[in-house]
């Protein structure tokens, strides 16, 4: 059996600096993903920007991330999974506030008409100026970027040093960027002479642009609708059924994985800013008087890197590392959910040193949220990029949908001790009221039922002095007499507390997480920069095992089929590479695909019943009986065994030295 040369020392994954051009070339060549409708060239380039197709390895990687997400959250937390519709009638999003407020600011080139997202324009130009300043001062090494011409920020021919005060001003603007309003961004553009970085033209005043894709339902076009920009509304509209499914009790959680759509202004950041994407969203329904989590004790000692709101508003991006127990003691209410997000991201391979949680500032908060922390992952395309949002939506959504539809979206909770209370109650004489006001009697009754106790006191006082006037919905005034309305105190015994649950929502952008994982996993062999490797954890690797027969002779077929079948039965995805290229080349091209393990079958396998297993990163190979190797690989893929512990646990395996001399 031929043996691949392997290093006899620890793997050095940082021997070469990260090279995005090499990663993108690999992803394109191996078809992880590609621009949609690519063969049409530039025929409708702008229309399809931000749309991507995933190839076999990319699809498998995303499916495995979703499978890990489902196990980590839905199964482990006992959530109720939904699959709701994409097409949504307009009144739903009018009620939720999305029609009026789900928007970004955009700026138009005053000459070419090109449209750019305003905050991204400011960010790109100021970052380019700061980078130019750093290079001019020799603060960072100047690296050649093979895609410089395609960048949104055109490199200056001459590096420019900035005054210290200007650097400080730019850094302060960038730290607070998400907190600026449209007019404030417009003033920043004017004050700092920010122009279109490609054309050099001035930009017009920022204007709002709604990000939802409008559509119509039915053949007549009379029923407007939208493609959903999130899955959340499908949860809220089914709340009553979900509550019943969960025996009428909170807390409980619903989860949904599906496609969402946002009509991005200028989607030019690969998978980080797209118009169609996969979301995984969770809605935790909790008692507003008790948002604690029963499993908080399990995670309270977890340390997270936090960037609070007040730090950003001061113009700084200095983070704090703190246990989530201490953070919650200081007032952070989303602690349990943030740690669960953190542990999931680490389990699929995200680098913890490039992960932080940033709190939203006041102006950037979504219209439905009272607090929000984003899990941001650092990458070479977007810097610190929001990949997961964890928002406290309070009772906003359930309240607005209940008001719009008249349907009760509340929880009734039996009290341990009944509450006895006195309150003012207004009672109408229906016979007199009906005879006097006829069609308006119903509206009057509803008004009296909903009026506050303080208003009832005013009515009671007024009736002592004669008739009083009230205004019903629609603006019509009615005159009431003491004969029509009686206001008096009554005693009530309350055995049930009724409330609208608050909602805590972790929302995951799967495409962004996938791209960040690709960057964090990519490196090149120290001995050969052309040998790229994607070090996916076995949990999410597109293919878990490569089966490599050393010969294409037919006598190998039964054993290869047997090994492949055993992996299949164990639920481990394997592929056979029986091509005629050298074994080292076969391993190398599967290292590019992130395949963590390879088993090699040779003539000695037929005679001795032994095969080797190779680990992707170290290239170390072990040899042993076929069934032992298969069982070992299955345990490695299921996370029951670590590669570093294999030789300690599996006594009938040993390091392979190039010879199959094990007698069995």
Buried (B, 14 or more C-beta within 10 A) or exposed (E): BEBBEBEEEEBEBEEBEBBBEBBBEBBEEBBBBBBBBEEEEEEEEEEBBBBBEBBEBBBBBBEBBBEBBBEBBBEEBEBBEBEBEBEBEBBBBBBBBBBEEBBBBBBBBBEEEBBBBBBBBBBBBBBBBBBBBBBBEEEEEEEEEEEEEEBBBBBBEEBEEBEEEBBEBBBBBBBBBBBBEBEBBBBBBEEBEBBBBBBEBBBBBBBEBBBBBEBBBEEEEEEBBBBBBBBBBBBBBBBBEBBEEBEEEBBBBBBBBBEBBBBBBBBBBBBBBBBBBBBBBBBBBBBEEEBEBEEBEEBBEBBBBBBBBEBBBEBBBEBEEBBBBBBBEEEBBBBBBBBBBBEBBEBBBBBEEBBBBBBBBEEBBBEBBBBBBBBBBBBEBBEBBBBBBBBBBBBBBBBBBBEEEEEEBBBEBEEEEEEEEEEBBBEBBEEBBBEBBEEBBEBBBEBBEEBEEEBBEEBBEBBEEEBBEBEBEEEEEBEBEBEBBEBEEEEEEEEEBEBBBBBBBBBBBBBBBBBBBBBBBBBBBBEEEEBBBBBBBBBBBBBBBBBBBBBEEEEBEEBBEEBBEBBEEBEBBBBBBBEEEEBBEBBBBBBBBBBBBBBBBBBBBBEBBBBBBBBBEBBBBBBBBBEBBBBBBBBBBBEEBEBEEBEEEBEBBEEBEEEBEBEE
